[in-house]
């Protein structure tokens, strides 16, 4: 699903790369193409939340068409998280980047990247999909409901922040490899790689689903990518929700 030959388009300023991907898909343009913004004026995250789009950070969306099932497309979120974490490890050292279900990358307990997927049906069959992510390279947004950090903050004072396109160039082959692995071997290899970095594994957590709150201990992720939660009423599988851990508030 990830084409290693897909071109890269860079915008000095745009409302949102994922909104641009949807506009293109709705007029029949399905890529594959990488859409990169230096600045976004209307970036968004999960559930329509605003996403702070700070210059010097990587703001990216990959638009593509596929005949693969929607469940497999959803697994690209996990592949992207692992690929981002591996790329961060190559810059700041192994073992510091962790993954919070379903779509966040943390460094030393603070959020450093977020991932979002959008998709829709094509008239001739199959789906278009937009895989979007933002990586805090030069700076991190402040005033959020959870700690944040950037790669620049973790590097020596005289070290420059990674350039967005250079970071993307390092990330792409890792993402391509995990996508190909999942397509050939199923979710299990990617699931193991994700769990080896799982943020909060074994800890108590609250999962917010609208007005409902579910409490339990994080046990893992299922073969479909659901969060496995051990509760007082037995194990539960969570397909969607916001996970709150003791050391974070979001």
Residue pairs with C-beta under 8 A, 6 or more apart in sequence:
1 64
1 66
1 68
1 72
1 73
1 76
1 129
1 179
1 183
2 62
2 64
2 76
2 172
2 175
2 176
2 179
2 180
3 32
3 64
4 172
4 173
4 176
6 31
6 32
6 33
6 34
6 62
6 64
7 33
7 34
8 33
8 34
8 36
8 165
8 168
9 33
9 34
9 35
9 36
10 36
10 37
10 38
10 165
11 17
11 20
11 35
11 36
11 37
11 38
12 38
12 39
13 37
13 38
13 39
13 40
13 41
14 20
14 35
14 37
14 39
14 40
14 41
15 40
15 41
15 42
16 37
16 40
16 41
16 42
16 43
16 44
16 53
17 35
17 36
17 37
17 40
17 59
17 60
17 61
17 132
18 44
18 61
18 116
18 118
18 130
18 132
19 42
19 44
20 35
20 61
21 31
21 35
21 61
21 63
21 118
21 130
21 132
22 118
22 120
22 130
24 30
24 31
24 63
25 63
25 120
25 122
25 128
25 130
26 120
28 123
30 63
30 64
30 65
30 122
30 128
31 62
31 63
31 64
31 65
31 128
32 62
32 63
32 64
32 65
33 62
33 63
33 64
34 60
34 61
34 62
34 168
35 60
35 61
35 62
35 63
36 58
36 59
36 60
36 164
36 165
36 168
37 53
37 59
37 60
38 55
38 59
38 164
39 53
39 55
39 59
40 51
40 53
40 59
41 53
43 50
43 51
43 52
43 53
43 59
43 134
44 50
44 51
44 116
45 51
45 114
45 116
45 134
46 103
46 114
46 116
46 242
51 114
51 134
52 141
52 144
53 59
53 134
54 136
54 138
54 139
54 140
54 141
55 138
56 137
56 138
56 139
56 152
56 161
56 164
57 134
57 135
57 136
57 137
57 138
57 139
57 150
57 164
58 133
58 134
58 135
58 137
58 164
58 167
58 168
59 134
59 164
60 132
60 133
60 134
60 135
60 164
60 168
61 130
61 131
61 132
61 133
62 130
62 131
62 132
63 128
63 129
63 130
64 128
64 129
64 131
65 122
65 126
65 127
65 128
65 129
66 73
66 126
66 127
66 128
66 129
67 125
67 126
67 127
68 127
68 183
70 119
70 127
71 224
72 182
72 183
73 117
73 119
73 127
73 129
74 117
74 225
75 182
75 187
75 190
75 225
76 117
76 129
76 131
76 179
77 102
77 103
77 115
77 117
77 131
77 225
78 99
78 187
78 190
78 191
78 194
78 221
78 225
79 175
79 178
79 179
79 182
79 190
80 115
80 131
80 133
80 175
81 99
81 103
81 104
81 105
81 113
81 115
81 194
82 99
82 174
82 178
82 190
82 193
82 194
82 197
83 171
83 174
83 175
83 178
84 97
84 105
84 113
84 115
84 133
84 135
84 171
85 97
85 98
85 99
85 105
85 197
86 97
86 174
87 167
87 170
87 171
87 174
88 96
88 97
88 105
88 107
88 112
88 151
89 95
89 96
89 97
90 170
91 151
91 155
91 162
92 107
92 151
92 154
92 155
96 107
96 108
96 154
97 105
97 106
97 107
97 112
97 197
98 105
98 106
98 107
98 197
98 198
98 199
99 105
99 106
99 194
99 197
99 198
99 199
100 106
100 111
100 198
100 199
100 200
100 243
100 245
101 198
101 199
101 200
101 218
101 221
101 227
101 243
102 225
102 227
102 240
102 243
103 114
103 115
103 116
104 111
104 113
104 114
104 115
104 199
105 111
105 112
105 113
105 114
105 115
105 135
106 112
106 199
107 149
107 151
107 154
108 149
108 154
109 147
109 199
109 247
109 248
110 140
110 146
110 147
110 148
110 149
111 136
111 140
111 144
111 146
111 147
111 148
111 149
112 135
112 136
112 140
112 148
112 149
112 150
112 151
113 133
113 134
113 135
113 136
114 133
114 134
115 131
115 132
115 133
116 132
116 133
117 129
117 130
117 131
117 132
118 129
118 130
118 132
119 127
119 128
119 129
119 130
120 127
120 128
121 127
122 128
135 151
135 164
135 167
136 148
136 149
136 150
136 151
137 150
137 151
137 152
137 161
137 162
137 163
137 164
137 167
138 150
138 151
138 152
138 161
139 150
139 152
139 161
140 148
140 149
140 150
140 153
141 148
142 148
144 250
145 249
145 250
146 248
146 249
146 250
147 248
150 161
151 161
151 162
152 159
152 160
152 161
155 161
178 190
178 193
181 189
181 190
182 189
182 190
186 223
187 223
187 224
187 225
188 223
191 221
191 223
191 225
194 221
195 201
195 220
195 221
198 218
198 220
198 221
199 245
200 218
200 243
200 245
201 218
201 219
201 220
202 217
202 218
202 219
203 217
203 218
203 245
203 246
204 215
204 216
204 217
204 218
204 246
205 215
205 216
205 217
205 218
205 229
205 243
205 244
205 245
205 246
206 213
206 214
206 215
206 243
206 244
207 213
207 214
207 215
207 216
207 227
207 229
207 238
207 241
207 242
207 243
207 244
208 241
208 242
208 244
209 238
209 240
209 241
209 242
214 229
214 231
214 236
214 238
214 241
215 231
215 232
216 229
216 230
216 231
216 232
216 236
217 229
217 230
217 231
218 227
218 228
218 229
218 230
218 243
219 228
219 229
219 230
219 235
220 228
221 227
221 228
222 228
222 237
226 237
226 238
226 239
227 237
227 238
227 241
227 243
228 235
228 236
228 237
228 238
229 235
229 236
229 237
229 238
230 236
242 250
244 250
